[in-house]
Amino acid sequence: ARALRLASHDPELGASLLRLFSQSSPGPGVNYIPEMRQLYAVLSQYPAARLAALNAWGALLSRQAKMKTGEEADRLYAEAGRRYAEALRLEPDYHAALSNWSVALSDQAKTKAGEEADRLFSEACSKCAEALRLKPDYHAALYNWGNALYAQAKTKAGEEADRLFAEAGGKFAEALRLRPDYHEALYNRGAALYAQAKTSAGEKADRLFAEAGGKYAEALR
C-alpha cells in the first residue's frame, strides 16, 4: 500500500521500487504479482515510468518463475515475456528489455530438455544479438549471451559441447574487453572452463583446469 501511495506521487520512485523488488530474493510462497499489477496500474499512467515498470516487472516474474516448477513456472516465464514484449512494442530499441528477456528464456531453457531446451537457448541468444545490434557496446548482453551458451554447452557432449563452450568464452572475453573490471564475466568464464575441463581428459583437461584457475584468481583481484 505504501508503494502504491509513493508511486502515485513520484512515478520514478515507483519504477525504482519495481526494480528493487525484481532484484530481491523472495522467500518460498511469496507472491508479489497482485501488488505488482497494482503498482504497474499506477505507473502505467505515467509514460516516463511505463518502460522501466514493464522491464522490472518482467524481471520480477522471471525470478519468481525460477522458484516454481512445471506449468506454473512456464506460465510465469510466459507472462514475463509478455511484459518485455510490451516494453519493446512501446520502445523498439529498448535494449535492456531484450537483454533481460534473454535471461528469462535461458533460465526457462534450463528446466527443459532436448529440442525444446535448444529452441529456448536459441531464442535467448537471438535476444542478446538484437540488443547488441541496438547497442554494440552493451557488455551485459554479451555476458548474458555467454551464460546462455555456457548453460547449453553443459547439456551437450563431445565436439558440440566444446563448440558451445568456446562460443561462450568468446562472449565473456568480448564483455571483458568492453569492461575490464567485469568480475562476474571473469568468474563465469572460469566456471565455463572448469565445466569443460570436467568433460575432458589428459593434457586438455589439465590446460582447461589451469585456465579456469587463472580466471578465478583474476576475478578475486
DABELSUL-V765184 format. One line per field, one symbol per residue. phi: phi as a letter, one per 40 degrees, with the letter a starting at -180 (. if undefined). psi: psi as a letter, one per 20 degrees, with the letter a starting at -180 (. if undefined). burial: # if it has 9 or more other ideal C-beta (glycine too) atoms within 8 Angstrom, else .. Layout:
BEGIN
phi=???
psi=???
burial=???
END
This chain:
BEGIN
phi=.ccccccccaccccccccccccccbccdgcbcddccccccdccccbdcbccccccccdccccccdccbbfccccccccccdcccccccccadccccccccccccccccdccbagccccccccccccccccccccbdcccccccccdccccccdccbagccccccccccdcccccccccbdcccccccccccccccccccbagcccdcccccccccdccccc
psi=ghhggghhhnhhhghhgghghhirnqrpipoigghhggghhghiiohhigghggghgghghghhhiirrbhgghghghhghhgghgghhhnhknhhhgghhhggggghhiiarbhgghgggggghhgghhhhhhnhknhhhgghgggghgghhiiarbhgggghgggghhgghhhhhhnhknhhhgghgghghghhhijarbhgggghgggghgggghhi.
burial=..##.##...#.###.###.##.........#...#.###.##.....#################..#....##.##.###.######.#...################..#...######.###.######.#...################..#....##.##.##########.#...#..#############..#...##..##.######..#..
END
